């Protein structure tokens, strides 16, 4: 009798373990195969999983300090596309350093107080709607200046071709996308800044000009626009970021 009960309990335990293992395997397969969830507002599902390795351009001497970080992206199905994107990112990072050296170091006297410095960290947005974006958050400081100069640079790539895209590439040709971006961002910035906002400053910084939307990119949750310091508000406010819903832009988006 005891032997029979023991056998039954053993059998039940084995069944429970087997069911648990089946459930675990199912969940693991689900994590790998399911696309990243996206809102039901017309955005496309993404199946590319992007990871990154950190790289840094670093240099330190008596006059300057350089520590510009940028990512090397991984996870693209096409190796040539991946290499194309990473080459562009590296070139852009090197260009930041080159511009910094040209703008600051050449005119810095040896006895100037403090070092000229440039540093950056990065963030990866997407993939969303077929694009992935690298945001380089840069801080520059000129020797003797009152404060650093922070700004964001966005690099957006087509995940299928590796091509770096510009603002117009997100929208239908001959569409009034700049007017929509202008009116939407102006209203959203005014609402976000509230009593701290200056209507004239905001209106100027959100005019329908591509130069005002240099940091703009699609992400899972909507179309992001970042206005760097001084563009729509004083330095003390810093950068101002808004997210425009895709439903508002659907008529002009590709």
N, C-alpha and C positions, 0 to 999 in steps of 0.2 A: 504493500500500500504506500509506504513511504517512498519507495523507488519510483512508483507511478507518479506520485505528486511531484517529485523532484524532476522527472522527465517532462511533465507538463509545464512546470515553471521555467525550465531551461528552454523549451520550445517557444514559449511566449516571449522570453527575453530576447531570443535570437530574432524573432519576427519584429520586435520593437526596434532592435538595432538595425535590422535591414531597412525598415521603413525610414528611420532617421538618416541613414546613409543615402537612400534614394532622394529624400528631401534636400539634403545638402548638395548633392550632385545637380539636382534641378535648379537650385538657387544660383550655384556657381555658373552653370551654363546660361542662365537668364542674365546674370551680370555681364557676361562677355558678349552676348548676342544682341541684347536690346539696345537700340539707339538712345542717345541722350534725350531726355524728355524736353520738349519745347512747348511753348504756349500754343493754344489752338487759335492763333490769330493770323494764320497765313504763313508763319515761318516754317522753314524746312527742317525735317529731322536730320540729325547729324550722326554719322556712324564712325567718324574718325576720332580716335582718342589721342590727344596730343600730350606728350610729356616733354621735359626740357632738362638740359644740363647747363649749369651756370658757367659763364666765362667772364673774365675781367681783364680790361686794359688798365694796367697799373704802372705808375711811375712816381717817384718821389725825389725831389732835389731841393736846392736852397730856395728856389723861386716858386716852385709849383708842386701841387699834389693832385694826382690823377687816379681815380678809381671808378671806372665806367664799367658797370656790369651789364651783360646782355645774355640772352638765352640762345642755346643751340637746340632747336626743336627736333623732336623725334616722333615717329608714329605714322608717317605718311605711307600710303601703299606704294607710291612711286618714289624710288630712291633719287632719281634725277630731280624731281620736284622738291624733295626735302633738301637736297644740296643747294638748289637754286635759291630757296627761301633763306637758308642759313647763310649763304654767301652775301645776300643782300642785307641781312640783319647785321652781320659783321662789318660790312662796308659802311653802313649808316653809323654804327658805333664809332668806327675809326674817323668818320667825317666829323662827328661831334667833337672828338678830341682835336682834330686838325683845325677846326674853326676856333676852338677855345685857345689853342696855342697862338694862332694868328691874331686873334682879337685882343688878347691880354698880355701875353708874355713879351711880345716884341716891343711894347711901349712901357714896360715896367722897369723903373730905375732899380738898381741893385739895393738901394737903401729903403725901398718902399716897405711900409709896415704890413706884416702878415703875408701869407702865401696866396697866390692865385690857385684856386682849387676848382675841380669839376668832379662830380660823382653822380652815379645814377643807380637806381634799382629798376626792376621791370615787373610787369604784370602781363599775363596772357589772357585774352578774352576770346571766347568761342571754343571750338568752331560754331558758327551760326550763319545760316543762310548761304553756306558754301564758302565762308571766309573765316580766317583766323587772324587775330590782331595782337601785335606786340606793342605794349605801351612802355616807353622809356621815360621814367620820372627823373628828370635831370635837375641838379642844383649846381649853379656856377657862382663863384665868388671872386670878385676882382680885388686885388690887394689895395687896401685903403678904403674900400666901399663901406657904405653904412649897413648893408645887409646882403644876403645871398640873393640870387636870381633863380627861382625855381620855375620850371616849365615842363610840359609833357609833350613828347613826340609820339605819334602813332604810326605804326607800320602795319598795313593790312594786306593780306595775301589771299589770292584765290587758291583754295586747297587742291583743286584739280590740276591747275597749270603752274602754280608757283609764282605767277605774275603779281607784282606789287600793284595795288590799285589806288586810284585817287577818288575823291568824293563823287565826281560825275559818273564813275563806273557803277555805283550802286543804283542809279536811277535811269529811267527811260529817257532816251534822247528827246530833246526839245520839250521836256516836261517842265513845269513850274516848280521844281523841287526846291530851289533856293528861296523862293517866296514862302513856301510852306515851312521850310526849316526856320526862316527868319521870324515869321509870325508866331510859330509854336514856341520856339526857344525864347523869344522876347517875353511872352506871357509867362512861361514857366520860370524864367530867371527872376522876373519881377515878383512872382509869388514866392519863390524860394528865399530871396533876400529881404522881402518885406520892407520894414521901415529903414533897414540898412542900405537899401538899394537907391541908386540915383537914376532917375528915369532917362535923363539925357545920355548918361554914360552907357546904360544898358541898350538904349536905342541905337547908339553908334556902333557898339560892339556886336550887335546882332543883325546888322543890315544884311540884305541879300547879296552878299559878296563871298565868293569861295574862300577868300583870305580869312574870313571870320569863322570858318568851319574846317580849319586844318586838322583839328583833332576830333574826328567824327567816325564812328564805326558801328557795325551791327553786332549785337550780342544776343544771348538767349532771351533776355527780358525786354528787349527793345533796342531802339537806335540811340546810341550814346553820343552826346556832344559835351566836350570839355572846353571851357573858356579859361585860358591861362590868366595868371595874375595881371592886373591892369586892363584886361580886355573889356570886362563888364563891371568891374568894381576895383576899389583901391587895393594896394599890395596887402594890407592887413587882412583882407577878406580871403586872399589866396585864390586858388582855382575854384571855379564853379562848374559843377557837373549836373547835367539833366539827362533824363531818359525819355525819349519821345516814343509813345506806343506805336507799334507797327500798323495798327488799324488806321491811324491818322495819315500814314504815309503810303498806304497800300496802292493808291491810285497812281503814284509816281515811281514806286520801287520796281526794279526789274523782277 
